[in-house]
C-alpha cells in the first residue's frame, strides 16, 4: 500500500519527522506546510520532493492519507479538527492545545469520528524505556513500587519560545507525566508540585519557571518523583530509576561516545548527547514507522489520543498545585 503524507511545521522536530517519514518504503511526503520561509522548509521540500502549499491544499486532496502535525502548539487543535473533518489520519506532537477544555473537545471529536490518531510521546518508542516497560509489565522485575525521573535540558530555551510554549509543565514535563502512566499501568490520583525560576530571570519575567519537583501518587498508592529543570551543565540529562520488588531498573544518559580515556589524572568519559533530538533519534524514527503501520495495517500505536489528554491533565494539575501550594486530588 502506498501512503501519501503531509507535514505541518518545519522546525527542529518537524524536520526530523519529515525526513523520517519520507525515508520509509512506500511513503510519499507530498506536501509541506509552514508559513515561515525557512532554510529547513526549503531543504525538506528539496530532499523529499514535497510541494510547499497552504493548509487548504492538504485537506482538499483526497489522496492524502495522513497528516503529521509538528507546527506551533497553538495550531494543533485546529489542524486536528480539520484532519478529522477531511478524513485524514493524525500524528500530532504534544500538547494538543494550551486550553484543556479544547483538549478534551478535540479528543472527543477524534474518537467520535473514529479517526486513527497517534500522539508524539517518543520515549515510549525508545528501546531502553520499552525494555523497562516490558520487564515490569511481564512480571520479571516484580511489582513496581517507586519511580524517580530526571529531565534537564542542556540550557534554557529562548524567551520567545517560553512565551508560546504553555509553560514548563505542559512543554517539557508532560513527557515525564506520560512515562509515569506508561510504566505504572494505572492513573495518577494526587499531584503535588513546586517550581521556581532559579536559572534564567528572563523565563520568570515571561511568566514561567525553569526548575520544578513533582510528586505523584498512583491509584494504588505508588509514588513517582519527577525532577525537571531547564539546565544541566554537562548536557542533556534524561534518567529514570524504577524500584520494583525484585529489581531496580535504570535508564542512564547516553554518552556521545562510548570511549573511555584513562591516564594519570583518572578516567574520562564523553558528555551525554547534546539534546533530545540526538538522544531520541532512534525513537523518533520508530514513531514514524508506527504511524505508517497504523495507516497500512491498522496497528495500534503506543500513544493514542487519550494518552495526550491524561498527560496534560497531570500538567494542568501540577500548575494548580504550584500556584496554590497544595496537592491536587484527581477524580478516581
Buried (B, 14 or more C-beta within 10 A) or exposed (E): EEBBBBBBBBBEBBBBBBBBBBBBEEBBBBBBBBEEEEEBBEBBBEBBEBBBBEBEBBBEBEEBBBBBBBBBBEBBBBBBBBBBEBEBBBBBBBBBBBBBEBBBBBBEBBBEBEBBBBBBBBBBBBEBBBEBBEBBEEEEBEEBEEBBBBBBBBBBBEBEBBBEBBBBBBBBBBBBBBBBBBBBEEBBBBBBBBBEBBBBEBBBEBEBBBBBBBBBBBEEEBBBBBBBBBBBEEBBBBBBBBBBEEBEBEBEBBBBEEEEEEEEEEEEEBBBBEBBBEBBBBBBBBBBBBBBBBBBEEEEBBBBBEBBBBBBBBBBBBBEBBEEEEBBEBEE
